[in-house]
Amino acid sequence: MDFLPKNKQITRIKAKGIQNVAVTKCGAAYYWPYIDEDGLYHPLPIKMPLPTKLKVKEVSLGYNFAMLLTKDGQVLSFGKDNLAG
């Protein structure tokens, strides 16, 4: 089964714990599994909702967070707010 879009060449893939991120040649990032703000579990990759001008170059994963480096040098991060538990 293919879960990522067809004709999207993966250039980077990272996995740590239960989280995974794949980066495509065109700079899109896909994340899975995903738990939404209502606590619903989504096991298939979702495209990260980034502005179209931002193209991801590298990815790094930590415990409950991820950091993305864009092709223009910006660093983006997302993950669990550990202050909330």
N, C-alpha and C positions, 0 to 999 in steps of 0.2 A: 504494500500500500504506500502511496505517495501522499505525504501530508503537507509538503511545501509546494508552492506554485511550480508548475512545469516551466522549463526553460529558464530557471533561475539558478545560476551557477553559484554554489556555495564556496566562499573563499576562506572563511574562518568558522570554526565551531568550538564551543567551550562547554564543559559540563562540570558541575560541582554539586555534590549532594543530590538533591532532586531537581535542580534547575539546569536548564540548557539554553544556549543562545547560538543561533546560526546567523552569519553575516553573508549577504550575497554580493556578487561582483558589482552590482549597481549601487551598493551602499545601504540596502535595507537590512533591518535586523528582525529576527523572529525569535520569540521567547516561548518556552513551555517547561513544565506545566504552568498554568496561570490560575491564580485564585483571585477572583474579583472582589470588589469592596463589599459584596453581600456574602462573601465566604464560599461562593460556588466554585467548584473545581473544574477547570477546563484542561483536559490532557493533551490537546492538539496544539501545534504552534500557532501563535498569533503574530501578525506583523506589528512591530512596535509603532505606536502612533506618534511619529516624529514629523516635524515640519519637512516638507519636500526638499528644501534646500540643504538639509543636513544629511550627509552621507557617512555612514559608519565605516571605520577602517579597522579598528581593533576592539576587542571585548575582554573584560576581566571579571571573574566571578568571585565573590566572597560568601560568607555565611549570611544568607537572607538578603543579599544585595548584589547589584551588578553595576559595572562602570563601562561606559562606551566612549571610545575616542573617535571623534569625527575626522574626516579627511582634511578639514580646515583647522584642526587642532583643539577644538572644543572638547571638554570632558562633561559627560552627562552621567548621572547616577540615578538609580531607582531601587526600591526594595522595601522591606518591612521597616516600619517605624518602631525601633526597639524601645523607645521611651514609653510607648503605649502598651508594651507587653508582647 
